[in-house]
Amino acid sequence: MKQQQYDEQNNQTVDVTAIPSLTLQAQSILLDCEGFEQGVDVIRNQLLSYSVKEYFSRLLDNHGLQTSEVVRRADLDKDYGRQMLKGERLGRRDYYIQLAFGIGLTVEETQSMLSFLGIGPLYALRKRDAAIIYSLRNGYSLIDTQLLLDQHDLTPLGDSEDDWTDFAKGTDNNTFKTVDMEQKLKNVRDFDTLNESMNDNTTRENVNTYFASLLEARGLGRRQVIDLAGLSDKANLAFQLLNGTRTARNRDLYIRLAIAMKLSLDETQSLLKFLKKGVLYPLKIRDAALVYSISHGYDIDATQKLLSENNLEPL
């Protein structure tokens, strides 16, 4: 769904969703800058101060709303919410979803907003996200959405996000796809009914096959990658991650493996998205450092050095 706004100054209709995502813009800056510090300065003082403010300004105009009303309906601190809408401050994913309810966005508009911000869309196969999609699609208010989440023992919006719990397989053992789940959410009348019809075990793609293809393409073995990733002291865990028999809550381990395999930035983002760990978000300075390192072919030691020099937590 397009979100359009008439630009009187240029006498044209602007498609809000056509603006490149902040992630892509920030990645481009980090690729072209002379140094990491220069790239961070451009992102902070040029990209954020203009792009986010412009995006939300058009979005609010499109819905005929004022900043104060949106922040109130989103149940955010008035100063914090205003700063988020003006691009003066970054918020967590939950806070932007709250803003979606405050503005009254559709599912499609919410997904476009999250895509623009580069913080990951709502995944229909994640139970918590499915409940949020259901709420958006049925026009729930924020408080009604919070009640739905609470009824299903899911973390309310605004709190620390819970461990992701996926819907798993039906009784016929066919793995549900995102598009299938989105269709179910469009048609179901009651989220309780949907919840009861699904299992709660985690759905896993074939992680072993995914990593095997990456390793084969580079002529690398698992042991070699584990050593290059600096995970020799956690070799057993690393082997399990590569084989898909175990998952890590901390995505840093996967980023170490990506650097060890010398994945490109696009490949690293695809890996993290596949694992549902959230892509690197270069508007966060630590992620920006990792984007810079991966884009410039740094190994683990060089990456750790860059993080240390900028007083950032090491991998």
DRENDREN-555255 format. One record per residue (C-alpha): residue in three letters; x, y, z. Coordinates in steps of 0.05 Angstrom, whole numbers. Last residue first. Example, Ala and Ser with C-alpha at 12.3 -4.5 7.8 and 13.67 -1.06 7.14 Angstrom:
BEGIN
+-----+--------+--------+--------+
!   r !   east !  north !     up !
+-----+--------+--------+--------+
! SER !    273 !    -21 !    143 !
! ALA !    246 !    -90 !    156 !
+-----+--------+--------+--------+
This chain:
BEGIN
+-----+--------+--------+--------+
!   r !   east !  north !     up !
+-----+--------+--------+--------+
! LEU !    637 !   -188 !    403 !
! PRO !    667 !   -129 !    439 !
! GLU !    624 !    -76 !    474 !
! LEU !    638 !     -7 !    446 !
! ASN !    687 !     44 !    473 !
! ASN !    703 !     69 !    402 !
! GLU !    774 !     43 !    402 !
! SER !    749 !    -23 !    432 !
! LEU !    698 !    -34 !    376 !
! LEU !    751 !    -20 !    323 !
! LYS !    800 !    -67 !    357 !
! GLN !    748 !   -122 !    361 !
! THR !    735 !   -116 !    287 !
! ALA !    810 !   -118 !    271 !
! ASP !    817 !   -181 !    313 !
! ILE !    756 !   -215 !    283 !
! ASP !    776 !   -201 !    210 !
! TYR !    760 !   -137 !    174 !
! GLY !    735 !   -141 !    102 !
! HIS !    716 !    -68 !     94 !
! SER !    640 !    -80 !     91 !
! ILE !    645 !   -128 !    150 !
! SER !    682 !    -77 !    193 !
! TYR !    637 !    -18 !    174 !
! VAL !    573 !    -58 !    186 !
! LEU !    602 !    -80 !    253 !
! ALA !    618 !     -8 !    272 !
! ALA !    548 !     13 !    251 !
! ASP !    519 !    -43 !    294 !
! ARG !    556 !    -13 !    353 !
! ILE !    534 !     57 !    335 !
! LYS !    460 !     41 !    327 !
! LEU !    436 !     74 !    262 !
! PRO !    473 !     18 !    226 !
! TYR !    420 !    -34 !    245 !
! LEU !    450 !   -103 !    235 !
! VAL !    394 !   -150 !    218 !
! GLY !    350 !   -183 !    271 !
! LYS !    363 !   -252 !    299 !
! LYS !    310 !   -288 !    259 !
! LEU !    361 !   -340 !    236 !
! PHE !    345 !   -325 !    163 !
! LYS !    348 !   -251 !    178 !
! LEU !    416 !   -259 !    211 !
! LEU !    441 !   -298 !    151 !
! SER !    412 !   -249 !    101 !
! GLN !    445 !   -191 !    137 !
! THR !    511 !   -228 !    136 !
! GLU !    504 !   -244 !     62 !
! ASP !    488 !   -171 !     46 !
! LEU !    548 !   -148 !     87 !
! SER !    593 !   -197 !     51 !
! LEU !    611 !   -261 !     87 !
! LYS !    684 !   -271 !    104 !
! MET !    671 !   -340 !    135 !
! ALA !    704 !   -317 !    200 !
! ILE !    664 !   -252 !    197 !
! ALA !    599 !   -290 !    190 !
! LEU !    619 !   -337 !    247 !
! ARG !    633 !   -278 !    292 !
! ILE !    566 !   -248 !    272 !
! TYR !    532 !   -314 !    291 !
! LEU !    564 !   -312 !    360 !
! ASP !    544 !   -239 !    368 !
! ARG !    471 !   -259 !    357 !
! ASN !    465 !   -275 !    431 !
! ARG !    405 !   -321 !    441 !
! ALA !    445 !   -377 !    409 !
! THR !    410 !   -435 !    375 !
! ARG !    424 !   -509 !    381 !
! THR !    421 !   -570 !    336 !
! GLY !    428 !   -526 !    274 !
! ASN !    494 !   -558 !    253 !
! LEU !    531 !   -492 !    252 !
! LEU !    503 !   -473 !    320 !
! GLN !    519 !   -542 !    348 !
! PHE !    591 !   -537 !    324 !
! ALA !    597 !   -469 !    357 !
! LEU !    572 !   -496 !    423 !
! ASN !    623 !   -552 !    422 !
! ALA !    679 !   -505 !    401 !
! LYS !    667 !   -454 !    456 !
! ASP !    741 !   -445 !    475 !
! SER !    758 !   -449 !    401 !
! LEU !    709 !   -393 !    387 !
! GLY !    757 !   -341 !    358 !
! ALA !    717 !   -338 !    294 !
! LEU !    777 !   -362 !    255 !
! ASP !    780 !   -424 !    300 !
! ILE !    706 !   -438 !    290 !
! VAL !    713 !   -428 !    216 !
! GLN !    770 !   -478 !    210 !
! ARG !    732 !   -530 !    252 !
! ARG !    670 !   -523 !    208 !
! GLY !    709 !   -532 !    143 !
! LEU !    720 !   -479 !     90 !
! GLY !    720 !   -483 !     15 !
! ARG !    684 !   -417 !      9 !
! ALA !    622 !   -441 !    -28 !
! GLU !    623 !   -504 !     14 !
! LEU !    621 !   -464 !     78 !
! LEU !    561 !   -422 !     57 !
! SER !    524 !   -483 !     31 !
! ALA !    537 !   -522 !     95 !
! PHE !    513 !   -462 !    136 !
! TYR !    445 !   -464 !    103 !
! THR !    441 !   -540 !    103 !
! ASN !    454 !   -543 !    178 !
! VAL !    404 !   -488 !    191 !
! ASN !    348 !   -527 !    158 !
! GLU !    291 !   -481 !    176 !
! ARG !    268 !   -485 !    248 !
! THR !    198 !   -475 !    275 !
! THR !    199 !   -470 !    351 !
! ASN !    147 !   -510 !    389 !
! ASP !     83 !   -476 !    406 !
! ASN !     35 !   -517 !    364 !
! MET !    -21 !   -485 !    325 !
! SER !    -96 !   -493 !    325 !
! GLU !   -103 !   -466 !    396 !
! ASN !    -70 !   -400 !    377 !
! LEU !   -116 !   -391 !    318 !
! THR !   -178 !   -401 !    359 !
! ASP !   -153 !   -353 !    413 !
! PHE !   -138 !   -301 !    359 !
! ASP !   -212 !   -300 !    342 !
! ARG !   -244 !   -285 !    275 !
! VAL !   -189 !   -316 !    232 !
! ASN !   -188 !   -294 !    159 !
! LYS !   -133 !   -243 !    154 !
! LEU !    -91 !   -277 !    207 !
! LYS !    -95 !   -343 !    169 !
! GLN !    -71 !   -308 !    107 !
! GLU !    -11 !   -280 !    144 !
! MET !      4 !   -350 !    170 !
! ASP !      5 !   -378 !    100 !
! VAL !     50 !   -322 !     75 !
! THR !     98 !   -334 !    132 !
! LYS !    103 !   -408 !    115 !
! PHE !     76 !   -464 !    158 !
! THR !    117 !   -528 !    161 !
! ASN !     77 !   -588 !    139 !
! ASN !     76 !   -640 !    195 !
! ASP !      4 !   -660 !    180 !
! THR !    -16 !   -642 !    251 !
! GLY !      7 !   -572 !    239 !
! LYS !     78 !   -550 !    250 !
! ALA !    108 !   -494 !    292 !
! PHE !     83 !   -427 !    315 !
! ASP !    144 !   -390 !    337 !
! THR !    165 !   -365 !    405 !
! TRP !    216 !   -309 !    406 !
! ASP !    245 !   -297 !    474 !
! ASP !    207 !   -238 !    502 !
! GLU !    218 !   -165 !    484 !
! SER !    234 !   -121 !    543 !
! ASP !    173 !    -80 !    559 !
! GLY !    142 !    -27 !    515 !
! LEU !     92 !    -73 !    482 !
! PRO !     68 !   -127 !    529 !
! THR !    107 !   -192 !    535 !
! LEU !     64 !   -252 !    515 !
! ASP !     26 !   -294 !    566 !
! HIS !    -33 !   -303 !    518 !
! GLN !    -82 !   -260 !    556 !
! ASP !    -26 !   -209 !    567 !
! LEU !    -16 !   -201 !    492 !
! LEU !    -90 !   -191 !    481 !
! LEU !    -94 !   -141 !    538 !
! GLN !    -36 !   -101 !    509 !
! THR !    -71 !   -100 !    442 !
! ASP !   -135 !    -74 !    473 !
! ILE !    -93 !    -19 !    507 !
! LEU !    -60 !      0 !    441 !
! SER !   -126 !      5 !    405 !
! TYR !   -149 !    -52 !    362 !
! GLY !   -166 !    -39 !    289 !
! ASN !   -175 !   -111 !    269 !
! ARG !   -114 !   -114 !    223 !
! LEU !    -71 !    -79 !    275 !
! SER !    -92 !   -127 !    330 !
! TYR !    -81 !   -189 !    287 !
! ILE !    -13 !   -163 !    266 !
! ILE !      5 !   -151 !    340 !
! ALA !    -18 !   -222 !    358 !
! ALA !     23 !   -250 !    301 !
! ASP !     83 !   -210 !    325 !
! ARG !     78 !   -243 !    393 !
! LYS !     68 !   -312 !    363 !
! ARG !    126 !   -306 !    314 !
! LEU !    105 !   -338 !    248 !
! ALA !     71 !   -274 !    226 !
! TYR !    137 !   -236 !    228 !
! LEU !    129 !   -162 !    240 !
! PRO !    182 !   -125 !    200 !
! GLY !    254 !   -113 !    222 !
! ILE !    288 !    -51 !    248 !
! GLY !    309 !    -18 !    183 !
! LEU !    271 !     47 !    197 !
! PHE !    242 !     44 !    127 !
! SER !    224 !    -29 !    136 !
! LEU !    190 !    -14 !    202 !
! MET !    150 !     41 !    170 !
! SER !    131 !     -2 !    110 !
! GLN !    109 !    -59 !    157 !
! THR !     67 !    -11 !    196 !
! GLU !     35 !     17 !    133 !
! GLU !     18 !    -54 !    110 !
! VAL !    -12 !    -73 !    177 !
! THR !    -53 !    -10 !    177 !
! LEU !    -31 !     51 !    215 !
! GLY !    -73 !     85 !    269 !
! ILE !    -23 !    138 !    286 !
! GLY !    -18 !    118 !    359 !
! PHE !    -22 !     44 !    340 !
! ALA !     38 !     53 !    293 !
! LEU !     71 !     95 !    348 !
! GLN !     67 !     34 !    394 !
! ILE !    101 !     -6 !    339 !
! TYR !    155 !     47 !    338 !
! TYR !    163 !     39 !    413 !
! ASP !    168 !    -36 !    408 !
! ARG !    224 !    -32 !    358 !
! ARG !    266 !      8 !    407 !
! GLY !    273 !     83 !    399 !
! LEU !    323 !    128 !    365 !
! ARG !    328 !    201 !    384 !
! GLU !    328 !    267 !    348 !
! GLY !    292 !    237 !    288 !
! LYS !    234 !    284 !    297 !
! LEU !    184 !    229 !    311 !
! MET !    231 !    197 !    361 !
! GLN !    244 !    264 !    396 !
! ARG !    169 !    274 !    403 !
! GLY !    161 !    205 !    433 !
! TYR !    217 !    217 !    483 !
! ASP !    189 !    284 !    504 !
! LYS !    117 !    260 !    511 !
! ASP !    135 !    195 !    546 !
! LEU !    100 !    142 !    505 !
! ASP !     29 !    116 !    510 !
! ALA !     21 !    111 !    435 !
! ARG !    -45 !    150 !    439 !
! ARG !     -8 !    206 !    476 !
! VAL !     49 !    206 !    426 !
! VAL !      2 !    209 !    367 !
! GLU !    -39 !    266 !    398 !
! SER !     23 !    307 !    414 !
! THR !     52 !    298 !    344 !
! GLN !    -11 !    323 !    309 !
! LEU !    -54 !    280 !    264 !
! GLY !    -86 !    287 !    195 !
! HIS !    -68 !    216 !    174 !
! ASN !    -27 !    238 !    113 !
! ASP !      1 !    295 !    153 !
! LEU !     25 !    246 !    205 !
! LEU !     60 !    203 !    152 !
! ARG !     91 !    263 !    117 !
! SER !    120 !    289 !    182 !
! PHE !    141 !    219 !    201 !
! TYR !    184 !    211 !    139 !
! GLU !    212 !    281 !    140 !
! LYS !    234 !    276 !    213 !
! VAL !    265 !    208 !    201 !
! SER !    303 !    232 !    139 !
! TYR !    328 !    299 !    163 !
! SER !    360 !    295 !    232 !
! LEU !    376 !    221 !    222 !
! LEU !    415 !    226 !    157 !
! GLN !    452 !    292 !    168 !
! ASN !    480 !    299 !    238 !
! ARG !    479 !    227 !    263 !
! ILE !    493 !    189 !    199 !
! VAL !    545 !    239 !    175 !
! ASP !    581 !    237 !    242 !
! VAL !    580 !    161 !    244 !
! GLY !    611 !    159 !    175 !
! GLN !    666 !    208 !    194 !
! GLU !    683 !    166 !    256 !
! PHE !    687 !    102 !    214 !
! GLY !    736 !    131 !    164 !
! GLU !    739 !    156 !     93 !
! CYS !    664 !    146 !     83 !
! ASP !    637 !    108 !     22 !
! LEU !    616 !     42 !     53 !
! LEU !    592 !     73 !    118 !
! ILE !    549 !    123 !     80 !
! SER !    519 !     68 !     37 !
! GLN !    503 !     27 !     99 !
! ALA !    468 !     88 !    130 !
! GLN !    425 !     98 !     68 !
! LEU !    408 !     24 !     64 !
! THR !    390 !     20 !    137 !
! LEU !    351 !     85 !    134 !
! SER !    307 !     54 !     82 !
! PRO !    304 !     86 !     14 !
! ILE !    244 !    134 !      7 !
! ALA !    192 !    102 !    -38 !
! THR !    146 !     87 !     21 !
! VAL !    129 !    161 !     28 !
! ASP !    105 !    165 !    -45 !
! VAL !    108 !    238 !    -62 !
! THR !     55 !    273 !   -104 !
! GLN !     83 !    332 !   -143 !
! ASN !     82 !    408 !   -147 !
! ASN !    154 !    415 !   -120 !
! GLN !    135 !    463 !    -64 !
! GLU !     65 !    435 !    -57 !
! ASP !     89 !    365 !    -42 !
! TYR !     25 !    322 !    -41 !
! GLN !     32 !    262 !      5 !
! GLN !     25 !    189 !    -12 !
! GLN !     29 !    125 !     29 !
! LYS !     28 !     68 !    -20 !
! MET !      0 !      0 !      0 !
+-----+--------+--------+--------+
